[in-house]
Amino acid sequence: MPPAMMALHDSVQETVQLGLPAGGQVVYVERFDAGSLPCEASGEWMRKVSGFASSSGRVLAAFDPEIAEATLALPRIRYTARTITDTVRLQQVLARARADGWVWTSEERAVGLSSMSAPVFDAHGQVVAAVSIVGRTRSLTGTRGEFILRNLVVSAKRITQDFTAFGEG
């Protein structure tokens, strides 16, 4: 796991993940579980998820038109009452993510769980991954949520710097 991800986990004490784009979906290649998620939320069914309903998928799509196209082309299932499946609404969410530099999802994949993600870029400015934090909704909101988000964005920038340095070497 990249040192910045370990530091992020140590700082926020929530589950930290690194996701890669995979044909409109996200494959999590690194995960440091804080042990705060229900068992069903940390199993194999959470290793590869639909991009449209995950903060990682959305942040990847927000910064790459090809990923956005693949994400929006997949069938969209309503996992919970909060899952956004409407194309126009999803495009608005992606535009907001580009402006903000991060994405938040609230109970769209599973009731009681929320996530936030920030992009990781390579040396050419291409989004290559998403670093995310997933946890119980009550743990990711309010003042604590703001603290977690600040740490997430800083960590994503550090991981980007590592990718950039590696790409130049």
C-alpha positions in Angstrom: 0.0 0.0 0.0 1.3 3.5 -0.8 2.7 5.2 2.3 0.3 8.1 1.8 -2.7 5.6 2.0 -1.3 4.1 5.2 -0.9 7.6 6.7 -4.4 8.5 5.7 -5.8 5.4 7.4 -3.8 6.1 10.5 -5.1 9.7 10.5 -8.8 9.0 9.9 -9.2 5.4 11.2 -11.6 4.5 8.4 -11.4 2.0 5.5 -9.1 3.4 2.8 -9.1 2.0 -0.8 -7.3 2.5 -4.1 -9.5 1.8 -7.1 -8.7 1.5 -10.8 -11.0 1.9 -13.7 -12.3 -1.2 -15.4 -14.8 -0.8 -18.2 -17.2 1.4 -16.3 -16.6 -0.3 -13.0 -14.0 0.1 -10.3 -11.6 -2.6 -9.1 -10.2 -2.0 -5.7 -6.6 -3.2 -5.8 -5.6 -2.0 -2.3 -7.8 -1.8 0.8 -6.9 -1.2 4.4 -10.0 -2.1 6.4 -10.5 -0.3 9.7 -12.7 -3.0 10.9 -15.6 -0.6 11.2 -17.6 -1.9 8.2 -20.2 -4.7 8.4 -18.8 -8.0 7.1 -21.0 -7.9 4.1 -19.5 -4.5 3.1 -15.9 -5.6 3.1 -16.2 -8.9 1.2 -15.5 -9.9 -2.4 -18.7 -8.3 -3.7 -17.1 -4.9 -2.8 -13.9 -5.6 -4.8 -15.4 -4.7 -8.1 -18.3 -2.3 -8.2 -20.3 -0.3 -10.6 -18.7 3.1 -11.3 -22.0 5.0 -11.4 -22.9 4.2 -7.8 -19.5 4.6 -6.2 -17.5 7.7 -5.3 -14.4 6.1 -6.9 -16.2 5.4 -10.1 -17.6 8.9 -10.2 -14.3 10.6 -9.6 -12.6 8.5 -12.3 -15.4 9.3 -14.7 -15.3 13.0 -13.8 -11.7 13.4 -15.0 -11.7 11.1 -18.0 -14.3 11.3 -20.8 -13.7 7.7 -21.9 -14.3 6.4 -18.4 -17.4 8.6 -18.2 -18.7 7.1 -21.4 -18.1 3.5 -20.2 -19.6 4.2 -16.8 -22.7 5.8 -18.2 -23.1 3.0 -20.8 -23.5 0.3 -18.2 -27.0 -0.7 -17.0 -27.7 1.2 -13.8 -29.3 -0.7 -10.9 -30.9 1.1 -8.0 -29.1 -0.5 -5.0 -30.8 1.7 -2.5 -33.5 4.5 -2.5 -30.6 7.0 -2.7 -28.8 5.5 -5.8 -28.7 8.0 -8.6 -29.4 6.2 -11.9 -30.6 9.1 -14.1 -28.1 10.0 -16.8 -28.6 13.8 -16.6 -28.3 13.8 -12.8 -25.1 11.7 -13.0 -23.6 14.1 -15.5 -24.3 16.9 -13.1 -22.6 15.0 -10.3 -19.5 14.4 -12.5 -19.4 18.2 -13.4 -19.5 19.0 -9.7 -16.8 16.5 -9.0 -14.5 18.1 -11.6 -15.1 21.5 -10.0 -14.6 20.3 -6.5 -11.8 17.8 -7.1 -13.6 15.1 -5.1 -16.8 13.1 -4.8 -19.1 12.1 -2.0 -21.8 9.3 -2.1 -24.3 8.9 0.6 -25.8 5.4 1.0 -26.0 4.8 -2.7 -24.4 1.3 -2.7 -25.6 0.2 0.8 -27.8 1.7 3.5 -25.7 3.1 6.3 -22.5 3.3 4.3 -21.1 6.4 2.5 -17.9 7.2 0.7 -15.7 10.0 -0.6 -13.0 9.8 -3.2 -10.4 12.0 -4.8 -8.5 11.4 -8.1 -4.9 10.2 -8.5 -3.1 11.4 -11.7 -0.1 10.2 -13.6 2.8 12.4 -14.8 0.8 13.4 -17.9 -2.2 14.6 -15.9 -4.3 11.6 -16.8 -6.5 10.1 -14.0 -5.2 6.6 -13.2 -6.8 5.8 -9.9 -9.1 6.9 -7.1 -8.3 6.9 -3.4 -11.4 6.6 -1.3 -12.6 6.3 2.2 -15.7 4.3 3.0 -17.4 4.1 6.4 -20.6 4.3 8.2 -22.5 7.5 7.2 -22.6 8.9 10.7 -18.7 8.7 10.8 -18.2 10.5 7.6 -20.4 13.5 8.2 -20.2 16.8 10.1 -17.0 18.1 11.5 -15.4 14.6 11.4 -16.4 14.3 7.8 -14.8 17.6 6.9 -11.6 16.5 8.7 -11.6 13.2 6.7 -12.2 14.9 3.4 -9.3 17.3 4.0 -7.0 14.4 4.7 -8.3 12.5 1.7 -7.6 15.3 -0.7 -4.1 15.9 0.7 -3.4 12.1 0.5 -4.6 11.9 -3.2 -2.2 14.8 -4.0 0.6 13.0 -2.3 -0.1 9.8 -4.2 -0.3 11.8 -7.4 3.2 13.2 -6.6 4.5 9.7 -6.1 3.0 8.6 -9.4 4.4 11.7 -11.1 7.9 11.1 -9.7 7.8 7.5 -10.7 6.7 8.4 -14.2 9.6 10.8 -14.6 12.2 8.4 -13.3 
